[in-house]
Amino acid sequence: MEIIDGNQVAAEIVAELKAEVAGTAGRKPCIALVRVGDDPASISYVKKKEKTAADIGIESRLIFPPVTITQDELCALIDTLNADATVDGILVQSPLPKGINEVAVFRRIAAEKDVDGFHTLNLGKLAQEDETGFVACTPAGIMELLQRAKVSLSGKHVVVLGRSLIVGKPAALLAVQRKQWANATVTICHSQTKDLPAITRQADVLIAAIGKAEFVTADMVKPGVVVIDVGVNRVPDATKKTGYRLTGDVHFPSVSPLCAKITPVPGGVGPMTVAMLMKNTVKAFRQNRAS
Ligand code: NAP
């Protein structure tokens, strides 16, 4: 069994982006990081993004409106960033305060600056295999991890647990693409799927993204499977200072001995998400300069 090290792969991507940015003359890529209010988790996520951007040489424009901002004011702020030619990517940190329509805000971001890949147009481009679009960072990170771990999906049966627009569906669309390393046969499962273990046991590659701690157990996989565990769940743990530990959607102790390869939680898919956000930002910069 081999552990796929997301920290190492993310560091490789950051180093590649740093070299690319260092080699570009003139203005550097710029990402606007919009964080509404003072939610502690959002503060820490945005700090991590700001730090990784700085490591690469990407400029971060930090905009922290108060929690009292209205939907119209937030949309007006996004319009200003959309119109600013020196801003290549826009990231609005989720969750937004109650009363603000998150989907409407994400759709307001110009598709060519939508480095989170949530815009309808970018989802459409993914479905059309149009590479000018932006793919959501977590599924893009999953595919990058698989490729760099030399796991070809071609002809394999990929089972995706979860059908969210930010993980499950785009991951399935990527796996089924007409590309040499993709070309998978894909099954998407969700909460209404009947006899889930019978399906997961057929998986050559299992992508678990349901948000249920240690849901996938040894009896649900076949020997030799590659498992990508996307889940991030907090489970109470009195031995930890925080009172909890992080765990994935897969019961790692019993499943990992059966796997050819598996991602751990933490340290698997998680670090890839920020790296892919930066990759999207550099792509947006490249496309912005070429337009
Ligand atoms: P989500 O929007 O809540 O979607 C969960 C999906 O799982 C839904 O499609 C749901 O089915 C399905 N599901 C729930 N219970 C199920 C069950 N018992 N059997 C089969 N399917 C079931 O979650 P998400 O945003 O995709 O995130 C999934 C997990 O990934 C979470 O733990 C999240 O924290 C984590 N995550 C990690 C990263 C990262 O960077 N590592 C990024 C994003 C998300 P229905 O559609 O029928 O409800």
Boltz pocket constraint, residues with backbone or C-beta under 6 A from the ligand:
constraints:
  - pocket:
      binder: B
      contacts: [[A, 138], [A, 161], [A, 162], [A, 163], [A, 164], [A, 165], [A, 166], [A, 167], [A, 168], [A, 189], [A, 190], [A, 191], [A, 192], [A, 193], [A, 196], [A, 208], [A, 209], [A, 210], [A, 211], [A, 212], [A, 229], [A, 230], [A, 231], [A, 232], [A, 233], [A, 269], [A, 270], [A, 271], [A, 273]]
      max_distance: 6.0
